[in-house]
Amino acid sequence: MFVSDHGSRITHLPVTRYRARVKTVTAFIALGSNLDDPAAHVARGIDDLGSVPRTVVKRVSSLYRSAPVGFRDQPDFINAVAQVATRLGPRPLLEALLEIERRHGRMRGVPNGPRTLDLDLVLYGDLVLHEPGLTVPHPRMHERAFVIVPLAEIAPHRLVPGRGRVSRLLAQIDAGGVTRLAGV
């Protein structure tokens, strides 16, 4: 039972009339792969983003080659960033990304190790969120040229909460290990 603003009791609310409107949010997804034809995995991962419910891919960066970070004894990565407009909340969007990774055979083992496809929710509007298994903005995105370089290509003026504009972050990192792939 609900009580209205006027004090009268309401036993039910018509769902269609009072359903909360879900705001469309601009989010950015970082993609990376270094196993089993990584460029194809990233391209299919981008295509798969288009099948996420209530989500539309708006822009996609070029593909970039980058050296591994952390665990270095592995092949180079192919990376990109996609901008999406979504009506999913951050947790359901993350769950959709994890499902895409699973469909691509992603196995979690060695931290920063090789992977068929990695999808990271790096920005979700201007939201700052710290929950178990989900931190937005991504806590290390500002340190990672393989995220900042492709993000700067499609959204240089985007503000990263607590860090500043993407273009400023790009000027502060060593992007020498990140190379744009020609003709892709």
C-alpha positions as CSV (number, residue, x, y, z in Angstrom):
1,M,0.0,0.0,0.0
2,F,1.3,3.5,-0.9
3,V,0.4,6.9,0.5
4,S,0.0,9.7,-2.0
5,D,1.4,13.2,-1.5
6,H,-2.1,14.3,-0.4
7,G,-2.3,11.6,2.3
8,S,-4.8,9.3,0.6
9,R,-4.1,5.6,0.4
10,I,-3.4,3.9,-2.9
11,T,-3.6,0.2,-3.1
12,H,-1.8,-0.1,-6.4
13,L,-0.2,2.1,-9.0
14,P,-0.8,1.7,-12.7
15,V,2.5,0.4,-14.0
16,T,2.3,2.0,-17.4
17,R,1.5,5.4,-16.1
18,Y,4.0,5.6,-13.2
19,R,6.9,3.5,-14.6
20,A,10.1,5.4,-13.9
21,R,11.7,6.6,-17.1
22,V,15.2,5.3,-17.6
23,K,17.6,7.9,-18.8
24,T,19.9,7.3,-21.7
25,V,23.5,7.4,-20.6
26,T,26.7,7.7,-22.7
27,A,29.1,5.0,-21.7
28,F,32.6,4.1,-23.0
29,I,33.7,0.5,-23.3
30,A,37.4,-0.4,-23.8
31,L,38.0,-3.6,-25.8
32,G,41.2,-5.6,-26.0
33,S,42.4,-9.0,-27.2
34,N,45.8,-10.8,-27.8
35,L,44.8,-14.4,-28.6
36,D,43.3,-16.2,-31.6
37,D,43.2,-13.4,-34.2
38,P,42.8,-10.5,-31.8
39,A,41.7,-7.9,-34.4
40,A,38.8,-10.3,-35.3
41,H,37.8,-10.7,-31.6
42,V,37.8,-7.0,-31.1
43,A,35.7,-6.4,-34.3
44,R,33.2,-9.1,-33.3
45,G,33.1,-7.7,-29.7
46,I,32.1,-4.3,-31.2
47,D,29.4,-6.0,-33.3
48,D,28.3,-7.9,-30.1
49,L,27.9,-4.6,-28.3
50,G,25.2,-3.7,-30.8
51,S,23.1,-6.7,-29.6
52,V,23.1,-5.6,-25.9
53,P,19.5,-4.7,-25.0
54,R,18.6,-1.0,-24.8
55,T,22.2,-0.1,-26.0
56,V,23.3,1.5,-29.3
57,V,26.9,1.8,-30.5
58,K,27.5,5.4,-31.4
59,R,31.2,5.7,-32.2
60,V,34.2,3.4,-32.4
61,S,37.8,4.2,-32.4
62,S,40.4,2.8,-34.7
63,L,42.2,-0.4,-33.7
64,Y,45.5,0.1,-31.9
65,R,48.4,-2.3,-31.2
66,S,49.9,-2.1,-27.7
67,A,52.5,-3.8,-25.6
68,P,51.2,-5.9,-22.7
69,V,51.1,-4.2,-19.3
70,G,52.0,-6.1,-16.1
71,F,52.6,-9.6,-17.3
72,R,54.8,-8.9,-20.3
73,D,55.5,-12.5,-21.6
74,Q,52.6,-12.6,-24.0
75,P,51.6,-11.3,-27.4
76,D,50.8,-7.6,-28.1
77,F,47.2,-6.5,-27.7
78,I,44.8,-5.1,-30.2
79,N,42.7,-2.4,-28.5
80,A,39.8,0.0,-29.2
81,V,37.2,2.0,-27.4
82,A,33.4,2.2,-28.2
83,Q,31.0,4.9,-27.2
84,V,27.5,3.6,-26.5
85,A,24.2,5.1,-25.6
86,T,22.5,2.8,-23.1
87,R,19.4,2.7,-21.0
88,L,20.9,-0.1,-18.9
89,G,22.2,0.7,-15.5
90,P,25.9,0.2,-14.9
91,R,25.6,-3.2,-13.3
92,P,23.3,-4.7,-16.0
93,L,25.7,-3.2,-18.6
94,L,28.7,-4.8,-16.9
95,E,26.9,-8.2,-16.8
96,A,26.1,-7.9,-20.6
97,L,29.8,-7.2,-21.2
98,L,30.9,-10.2,-19.1
99,E,28.5,-12.4,-21.1
100,I,30.1,-11.2,-24.4
101,E,33.5,-12.1,-23.0
102,R,32.3,-15.6,-22.0
103,R,30.9,-16.1,-25.5
104,H,34.4,-15.3,-26.9
105,G,36.0,-17.9,-24.6
106,R,37.4,-15.5,-22.1
107,M,39.1,-17.4,-19.3
108,R,40.2,-15.5,-16.2
109,G,43.5,-16.7,-14.7
110,V,46.7,-14.7,-14.6
111,P,46.0,-11.0,-13.8
112,N,46.8,-8.9,-16.9
113,G,47.4,-12.2,-18.8
114,P,46.4,-13.2,-22.3
115,R,42.8,-13.1,-23.3
116,T,40.5,-13.7,-26.2
117,L,38.4,-10.6,-25.4
118,D,38.4,-8.1,-22.6
119,L,35.6,-5.6,-22.2
120,D,35.9,-2.9,-19.6
121,L,33.3,-0.3,-18.6
122,V,35.6,2.7,-18.3
123,L,33.0,5.5,-18.1
124,Y,29.3,5.6,-17.4
125,G,28.1,9.1,-17.9
126,D,29.6,11.2,-15.1
127,L,28.9,8.5,-12.5
128,V,31.5,7.8,-9.8
129,L,30.7,4.3,-8.4
130,H,32.6,1.9,-6.1
131,E,30.9,-1.4,-5.6
132,P,32.3,-4.9,-5.3
133,G,33.2,-5.9,-8.8
134,L,32.4,-2.6,-10.4
135,T,34.3,0.7,-10.2
136,V,33.5,3.6,-12.5
137,P,35.4,5.4,-13.8
138,H,37.8,2.4,-14.3
139,P,40.4,2.9,-11.6
140,R,43.4,2.7,-13.8
141,M,42.1,4.0,-17.1
142,H,44.0,7.3,-16.7
143,E,47.3,5.4,-16.5
144,R,46.7,3.2,-19.5
145,A,47.7,4.5,-22.9
146,F,45.8,1.6,-24.6
147,V,42.6,3.1,-23.2
148,I,43.4,6.8,-23.3
149,V,44.7,6.9,-26.9
150,P,41.6,5.4,-28.6
151,L,39.3,7.3,-26.2
152,A,41.0,10.5,-27.2
153,E,40.4,9.7,-30.8
154,I,36.6,9.6,-30.4
155,A,36.0,11.8,-27.3
156,P,39.0,14.1,-26.5
157,H,36.9,16.6,-24.6
158,R,35.1,14.0,-22.4
159,L,35.5,14.7,-18.7
160,V,36.8,11.8,-16.6
161,P,35.4,12.4,-13.1
162,G,38.1,13.2,-10.7
163,R,40.8,13.2,-13.4
164,G,40.0,15.9,-16.0
165,R,39.6,15.9,-19.8
166,V,40.7,13.0,-21.9
167,S,42.9,15.3,-24.0
168,R,44.8,16.4,-20.8
169,L,45.2,12.8,-19.7
170,L,46.6,11.9,-23.1
171,A,49.2,14.7,-22.7
172,Q,50.3,13.2,-19.4
173,I,51.0,9.6,-20.4
174,D,53.6,7.9,-22.5
175,A,51.7,6.8,-25.5
176,G,54.8,5.6,-27.4
177,G,53.8,1.9,-27.0
178,V,50.4,2.4,-28.7
179,T,50.3,2.3,-32.5
180,R,47.2,2.9,-34.7
181,L,46.7,0.1,-37.2
182,A,46.6,1.2,-40.8
183,G,43.6,0.4,-42.9
184,V,41.5,-0.9,-40.1
